């Protein structure tokens, strides 16, 4: 789903490199146009990728600044059209062309390898000529002041393709995944940075190693939140920057779906607990047996309202699956300019998303301050004792 949908999955990146929106505005327009999406409907090409407008997935012109900019945000969409030939049809077409080749070349008992590859290519082209490409669109919201980029997809194939096109479009910039340790570094005050680095179990600055070596950040955070959900009032206070006021109270708890993983002699085991739970006895038993929470559904509330924020936290990378915000619609009038209404809807949605992100950041910061402090041993012992009850 797109950015303006009721819910969207979001992958976060930090934009690295010198960049000034005011100075680069004309260049951005030209770069987006140069790498704009080109349709393959009238061809037999298998794949086409490029940028389209956030508000119009059929347009890739970016003729005016409004078509890709909202205040300090650059907004566009990564579009990928792909043709797929059903395996059964492809196999049938190859068989027909192979039979034709052998009929025209009676000296052969079987199709030579080189000819067979050419036949497969021909069969694929014949099927592609009769097959419309399937479009896929993934919105991109780039906050140029915070140097934060949101991509509305968690598919690794989509992320890889997006990164390739982004670097091709903006060769002077690079994107760095905002993984758990990087988030922690941005949240914590200077006096806790040293403790965080001492807890960093990676040997290099390589992103994949930073993620894999510090899986404890996600698993211990979710374990702590699970304990807090069942043993506290689930009330917290805003303690990091964002649209909400500092010290504003909010509620946060884990519910609906929990995914646990753990190793055994048979290999990696996965346990999924879904639906409303009273005591989460199955999750407690799995945790006491050494399994870890890999992902879970988190809820956030302001002022005890029923309509709040919901997301599925992917603990390994801190990606947000199904990030739902409250449905807040800006007031509109029939005489309003459609472009102004679209911008108002965008800013309203963005504001709601930033509030949810701020509450998540505050919750994570509260955990980190405890985890890196002197009282963590006591808290961890309390959790262990509770799980064994």
Residue pairs with C-beta under 8 A, 6 or more apart in sequence:
1 7
1 8
1 9
1 152
2 8
2 54
2 77
2 137
2 138
2 139
2 152
3 54
3 75
3 139
3 141
3 150
3 152
3 346
3 349
4 139
4 345
4 346
4 349
6 324
6 325
6 327
7 310
7 322
7 323
7 324
7 325
8 139
8 152
8 322
8 323
9 152
9 153
9 154
9 319
9 320
9 321
9 322
9 323
10 150
10 151
10 152
10 154
10 319
10 320
10 323
10 353
11 150
11 151
11 152
11 153
11 154
11 159
11 177
11 317
11 319
12 148
12 149
12 150
12 151
12 177
12 178
12 318
12 319
12 320
13 148
13 149
13 150
13 151
13 175
13 176
13 177
13 178
14 147
14 148
14 149
14 175
14 176
14 177
14 178
14 182
15 142
15 144
15 147
15 148
15 149
15 173
15 174
15 175
16 147
16 173
16 174
16 175
16 176
17 172
17 173
17 174
18 172
19 144
19 147
19 172
19 173
21 28
21 69
21 72
21 74
21 144
25 65
25 69
28 68
28 74
29 62
29 65
29 68
31 169
31 170
32 51
32 62
32 68
32 76
32 169
33 60
33 61
33 62
34 169
35 50
35 51
35 165
35 168
35 169
36 50
36 51
36 52
36 60
36 61
36 62
37 48
37 49
37 50
37 51
37 52
37 60
37 79
37 81
38 48
38 50
38 60
39 48
39 81
40 46
40 47
40 48
40 81
40 83
40 133
41 132
41 133
44 83
44 125
44 128
44 129
45 83
45 128
46 82
46 83
46 124
46 128
47 80
47 81
47 82
47 83
48 80
48 81
48 133
49 78
49 79
49 80
49 81
49 161
49 165
50 60
50 79
50 165
51 60
51 62
51 76
51 77
51 78
51 79
51 165
51 169
52 58
52 59
52 60
52 76
52 77
52 79
52 137
53 59
53 60
53 61
53 62
53 67
53 68
53 76
53 77
54 68
54 75
54 76
54 77
54 139
54 140
54 346
55 67
55 342
57 77
57 79
57 135
57 137
59 67
60 79
61 67
62 68
62 76
66 339
68 74
68 75
68 76
69 75
70 343
70 346
70 347
70 350
71 347
72 143
72 144
72 145
73 141
73 142
73 143
73 144
73 350
74 140
74 141
74 142
74 144
75 139
75 140
75 141
75 142
75 346
76 139
76 140
77 137
77 138
77 139
77 140
78 137
78 138
78 139
78 140
78 151
78 158
78 161
78 162
78 165
79 135
79 136
79 137
79 138
80 135
80 136
80 137
80 138
80 158
80 161
81 133
81 134
81 135
81 136
82 133
82 134
82 136
83 128
83 131
83 132
83 133
83 134
84 131
84 134
85 123
85 124
85 127
85 128
85 131
89 127
90 120
90 123
90 124
90 127
93 123
93 126
93 127
94 116
94 119
94 120
94 123
97 119
97 122
97 123
98 111
98 116
98 119
101 108
101 111
101 115
101 119
102 108
102 109
102 110
102 111
111 119
136 158
138 151
138 152
138 153
138 158
138 162
139 151
139 152
140 149
140 150
140 151
140 152
140 162
141 149
141 150
141 152
141 350
142 148
142 149
142 150
143 149
143 150
148 178
149 175
151 158
151 159
151 162
153 159
153 162
154 314
154 319
154 321
163 175
166 173
166 175
167 173
167 174
167 175
176 182
176 207
177 207
177 211
177 317
178 318
179 207
179 210
179 211
179 214
179 317
179 318
180 211
180 214
180 217
180 218
180 315
180 316
180 317
180 318
181 196
181 200
181 202
181 210
181 211
181 214
181 217
182 210
183 318
183 361
183 364
184 196
184 217
184 364
184 368
185 193
185 196
187 240
187 361
187 364
187 365
187 368
188 196
188 365
188 368
188 369
188 372
192 368
192 369
192 372
195 372
195 373
196 368
196 372
199 216
199 371
199 372
200 210
200 213
200 214
201 213
201 214
201 216
202 209
202 210
202 212
202 213
202 214
203 209
203 213
211 316
211 317
215 315
215 316
218 294
218 313
218 314
218 315
218 316
218 317
218 318
219 292
219 293
219 294
219 315
220 367
220 371
221 315
221 364
221 367
221 371
222 254
222 292
222 293
222 294
222 295
222 296
222 313
222 315
223 287
223 292
223 293
223 383
224 367
224 370
224 371
224 379
224 383
225 252
225 253
225 254
225 296
225 298
225 363
225 367
226 254
226 258
226 280
226 283
226 287
226 293
226 296
227 382
227 383
227 386
228 234
228 253
229 253
229 254
229 255
230 279
230 280
231 386
234 251
234 252
234 253
235 249
235 250
235 251
236 249
236 250
236 251
236 252
236 359
236 362
236 363
236 366
237 247
237 248
237 249
237 250
237 362
238 244
238 245
238 246
238 247
238 248
238 249
238 250
238 358
238 359
238 362
239 246
239 247
239 362
239 365
239 366
240 358
240 361
240 362
240 365
241 358
242 354
242 355
242 357
242 358
242 361
243 351
243 354
243 355
243 358
244 250
244 302
244 355
244 358
244 359
248 302
250 300
250 301
250 302
250 359
250 362
251 299
251 300
251 301
251 302
251 304
251 308
252 298
252 299
252 300
252 301
252 359
252 363
253 298
253 299
254 296
254 297
254 298
254 299
255 276
255 277
255 297
255 299
256 274
256 275
256 276
256 297
256 299
257 272
257 273
257 274
257 275
257 295
257 296
257 297
257 312
258 272
258 273
258 274
258 280
258 283
258 293
258 295
258 296
258 297
259 270
259 271
259 272
259 273
259 293
259 294
259 295
259 296
260 270
260 271
260 272
260 273
260 283
260 286
260 287
260 291
260 292
260 293
260 294
261 268
261 269
261 270
261 271
261 291
261 292
261 294
262 268
262 269
262 271
262 286
262 289
262 290
262 291
262 292
263 269
269 291
270 294
271 282
271 286
271 291
273 280
273 282
273 283
277 283
283 293
284 387
287 293
287 387
288 387
288 388
293 315
294 314
294 315
294 316
295 312
295 313
295 314
295 315
295 321
296 312
296 313
296 315
297 310
297 311
297 312
297 313
298 310
298 311
298 312
298 313
298 360
299 308
299 309
299 310
300 308
300 309
300 310
300 356
300 359
300 360
301 308
301 309
302 308
302 355
305 326
307 326
307 327
308 326
309 323
309 324
309 325
309 326
309 352
309 355
309 356
309 359
310 322
310 323
310 324
311 320
311 321
311 322
311 323
311 324
311 356
311 360
312 320
312 321
312 322
313 319
313 320
313 321
313 360
314 320
314 321
323 353
323 356
325 349
325 352
325 353
325 355
325 356
326 352
328 348
328 352
329 345
329 348
330 341
330 344
330 345
330 348
332 341
332 344
370 376
370 379
